[in-house]
Amino acid sequence: MSLTDSLLGTSPVRRAAYAVGLIALFGIVFGFTWSQAIIVAAVVLVGESAELARPLPGLDERHFRLVLGLVAVAAGGVAYWAQGDATVAAVGVGGGGWLLLDALYSLREGILSGDDGMAEADSSEVFLSMQVGHLVAEELKDGPKTVPELADACDMTESRVREALDYHEQADTAYRDGGQWHLDESKIGPWAFVRDNTRRALARFFRPFRLFVPS
């Protein structure tokens, strides 16, 4: 059975039974409170549906993020109303609210999940690109070099080296001066990695709140 048939052929009764089973599993076996079990089960169900629907033509994963956010907010409200569980309510409303804003902003700006450069790339291709990028950076530590010199030193094609240099240039870790490439060592290393990734994580976290900024 194909993935499409599996998703579209799942009856509401089977989905409901699956949901009840998840709630019982988390509530009885793992000792979650019932409100916590309901929230976790809801997140699993909606998240699973989003993953299954991703390859289907005509379906937008941003709509599933919107639904997931609504479910999380609703579950957080139910948790607080039914059991006064402020922690679960805060997680549900906070996390769900962020997902809602993120989905709405992505829809407004036309941002797709595959717009992050290498998000859709094959894992082996990503690994190879990382290796080439590392080799290029190591060679540039010894001094400026041209593309042919880097290709010869790394035993790679010039096109591969150019791809790695394009990445370094976008990351501001290397720059070109004439025909030679130079490495900016102040922007590489553990501290630079932590700094740059923290900046990216914060930018990603605050991106949905641009929804309140007039376009």
C-alpha positions in Angstrom: 0.0 0.0 0.0 1.3 3.4 -0.9 1.9 6.3 1.5 -1.0 8.2 -0.1 -3.4 5.2 0.2 -2.3 4.7 3.8 -3.0 8.3 4.8 -6.3 8.7 2.9 -7.5 5.2 3.7 -7.2 5.6 7.5 -10.8 5.7 8.9 -11.8 8.2 11.6 -12.7 5.2 13.9 -9.2 3.8 13.6 -7.7 7.2 14.2 -9.9 7.7 17.3 -8.9 4.2 18.6 -5.2 5.1 18.0 -5.7 8.4 19.9 -7.3 6.6 22.8 -4.5 4.1 22.9 -1.9 6.8 22.9 -3.6 8.6 25.8 -3.9 5.3 27.8 -0.2 4.6 27.1 1.1 7.9 28.3 -1.5 8.2 31.2 -1.3 4.6 32.6 2.1 3.2 31.5 4.2 6.3 31.8 2.3 8.0 34.6 1.5 11.2 32.8 -1.5 13.2 34.1 -4.5 12.9 31.8 -4.1 16.5 30.6 -0.4 15.9 29.8 -1.3 12.6 28.1 -4.0 14.3 25.9 -1.5 17.0 24.8 1.3 14.6 24.0 -1.2 12.4 22.0 -2.5 15.4 20.1 0.9 16.5 19.2 1.9 13.0 18.0 -1.2 12.6 16.0 -1.1 16.0 14.2 2.7 15.8 13.8 2.4 12.3 12.3 -0.3 13.5 9.9 1.9 16.4 8.8 4.8 14.0 8.1 2.5 11.7 6.1 1.0 14.5 4.1 4.3 16.1 3.2 4.9 14.0 0.0 1.3 14.4 -1.2 0.8 16.8 -4.1 -1.5 19.8 -3.4 -1.1 19.7 0.4 0.8 22.4 2.2 2.7 21.5 5.3 2.2 25.0 6.6 -1.5 24.2 7.0 -0.6 21.3 9.2 1.6 23.5 11.4 -1.4 25.8 11.7 -3.6 22.9 12.8 -0.9 21.6 15.2 -0.7 25.1 16.8 -4.4 25.2 17.2 -4.5 21.8 18.7 -1.7 22.6 21.2 -3.3 25.9 22.3 -6.7 24.1 22.7 -5.1 21.3 24.6 -3.3 23.7 26.9 -6.5 25.5 27.6 -8.3 22.2 28.4 -5.4 21.2 30.7 -5.8 24.4 32.7 -9.6 24.4 32.7 -9.9 20.6 33.7 -7.0 20.2 36.1 -5.5 23.7 36.7 -2.2 22.4 35.3 -0.5 25.8 34.7 2.8 24.2 33.4 1.1 22.1 30.7 -1.2 25.0 29.8 1.8 27.4 29.4 3.7 24.9 27.2 0.6 24.2 25.1 -0.4 27.8 24.7 3.1 29.1 24.3 4.3 26.4 21.9 1.1 26.3 20.0 0.9 30.0 19.7 4.4 30.2 18.3 3.5 27.5 15.7 0.3 29.4 14.8 2.3 32.6 14.2 5.0 30.8 12.3 2.5 29.1 10.0 0.6 32.4 9.4 3.8 34.3 8.7 5.1 31.6 6.4 1.8 31.7 4.5 1.8 35.5 4.2 5.5 35.6 3.0 5.3 32.5 0.8 8.1 30.8 2.9 8.3 27.0 2.4 10.1 24.5 4.5 12.4 23.6 1.6 13.6 27.2 1.3 16.4 26.7 3.7 19.1 25.9 1.1 20.1 22.3 1.7 17.0 21.2 3.6 15.9 19.0 0.7 19.4 17.8 -0.3 20.4 14.2 0.0 22.2 13.4 3.2 25.3 12.0 1.4 25.5 15.1 -0.7 25.3 17.3 2.4 28.1 15.3 4.1 30.3 15.6 1.0 29.7 19.3 0.9 30.7 19.6 4.6 33.8 17.6 4.0 34.9 19.8 1.0 34.1 23.0 3.0 36.3 21.8 5.8 39.1 20.8 3.5 39.0 24.2 1.8 39.1 26.0 5.1 42.0 24.0 6.3 44.0 24.8 3.1 43.2 28.5 3.3 44.6 28.5 6.9 48.0 28.2 5.2 47.5 31.3 3.2 45.5 32.7 0.2 44.9 30.4 -2.7 43.2 30.4 -6.1 40.4 28.0 -7.1 42.8 25.7 -9.1 45.3 25.6 -6.3 42.5 24.6 -3.8 41.2 22.0 -6.2 44.6 20.5 -6.6 45.3 20.6 -2.8 42.0 19.1 -1.9 41.9 16.6 -4.8 38.5 17.9 -5.8 37.0 19.3 -8.9 37.0 23.1 -9.3 33.2 23.1 -9.3 33.1 21.4 -5.9 35.6 23.9 -4.6 33.6 26.8 -5.9 30.5 25.5 -4.2 32.4 25.3 -0.9 33.8 28.8 -1.4 30.3 30.1 -2.2 29.1 28.7 1.1 32.1 30.3 3.0 31.5 33.6 1.3 27.8 33.6 2.3 28.8 32.7 5.9 31.4 35.5 5.8 34.2 33.0 6.7 36.1 33.6 3.4 36.4 36.4 0.9 38.0 36.9 -2.5 40.7 39.4 -3.3 41.4 39.4 -7.0 41.9 35.8 -8.0 42.8 34.5 -4.6 40.6 33.5 -1.7 41.3 34.4 2.0 40.0 32.8 5.2 38.7 35.0 8.0 39.8 33.0 11.0 38.0 35.3 13.4 34.7 33.8 12.2 35.6 30.1 12.5 36.2 27.9 15.5 34.0 26.8 18.5 33.2 30.3 19.7 32.2 31.5 16.2 30.1 28.3 15.7 28.2 28.9 19.0 27.8 32.6 18.2 26.6 32.2 14.7 24.2 29.3 15.5 22.8 31.2 18.5 22.2 34.2 16.3 20.4 31.9 13.7 18.3 30.2 16.4 17.2 33.6 17.9 16.4 34.9 14.4 14.3 31.8 13.7 12.5 32.1 17.0 11.6 35.7 16.5 10.7 35.4 12.8 7.0 34.7 13.4 6.6 37.9 15.4 7.3 39.9 12.2 3.7 39.1 11.5 2.9 42.2 13.7 5.3 44.4 11.7 3.5 46.1 8.8 4.8 44.7 5.5 
